[in-house]
């Protein structure tokens, strides 16, 4: 259905336009390729990047709800190379949804006497 299609340019915006969700740090063409950013510190940039990843996660999780899709989302977000940016709790949540295990019985077994080595 073409009405439900979400393109990356819808989320992140096209070059020179504002994105649909949140603000992104813009790099002017005069300093493109350098490590200097126009706005904010590295820590502020890290927060913006993390929020962008969480926004993308929320959009994709709402859109793709099958078991296979959830598995693929967990794999996708686990491939983010920076541990500071990985949405660990969200990945764990997806894996928990996939597991969907239930307890049916608990057996408590008394351990056998351990031999004394002393």
N, C-alpha and C positions, 0 to 999 in steps of 0.2 A: 504494500500500500504506500503510495508516494506521499501521502499526508503524514505518515508516521516516520518518515526517513529523517534521521538526524545526521548531519554531516559535521566533520570536525571543524569546518569553517564556521558553522553555526555556533559552536561552543566557544571556540577560541577567537573568532573574528577573522576577517581577511586583513591583509597588510594595510595599515593605515586606518582601519575601522576599530571600533570598540567591540570586545567580545560580548556574547550573550550573558555569560556569568562572570562577574567580578572584573577587576582591572588587571591588566598585565603590565609588566614593566616594559617600556619601549626602549629600544636602543636606536639612537639616531644613526643615520647613514654615515656620518663623519667619523664615528668611533665604532662602527660595526666590526666585530672580530676582536675587539679588545675586551679586557675583563671589567672595564668601568661601565657602570650602569647609570642611567640618567637619574633614577629615583631610588632611594633606600639603600640600606646597608646589606651586607651578605646575609645577615640573620633575617632581615626583613624580606629579602628575596627568597630565602629558604621557606619562610612562612607562606609566602604567596605561592610558591611551587607546590608545597604540601597541600594547601587549600585547593589548588587547581586539580591535583591528583584525586583528592577526596570528592570534588565536584564531578569529575569524570567517572569515578567509581560509582557514585550515587546514580548518575544518569544511566550507566550501563547495567547496573544491578536492577534498576526499575524496568529496563527494557528487555533484558534477557533473564528469564526466570526458570528455564528448564534445568534439569540436573546437569546435562552436558555443558550448557552455557555457563552455569555457575562454576563448574570445574575449569573451564577455559578462562573465566575471569580471574579465578584464584591463581592460575598459572601466569596469566598476563601481568597481574600486579606484583607477583613474586619476582618477576624479571627486572624490576626497577633496581638499578645497581646501587643506588645510595641507600644505606640502611635508615638514614634520617628521613627519607621521603617515602619509604615503603609503608603502606597502610596495613601494619601487622595485625591489628585488632580486627580489621575488616576481612582480611584474608582468613584469619582464624574463624571468624563468624561464617564465612562461606563454606569452609571445610566442615564446620560443625553442622551446617544445614545439609551438606552432602552426606555426612555420616548417618545422621538421623537414627542413631542407635537407641535401643530401649533395653532396660534391665528386665529380665524375666525371672531370674532366680539368683540368690546369693547363698553360697555355701561357705561356711566358716570351717576351716579344717585346722585342727590342732597340729602344730608342727611336731615332727618326730624329735626325740631327744637327740641333741647334738653331742657328738663324742667330745670328750675332754682331751685337749692336746697339752695341757699343762701338767 
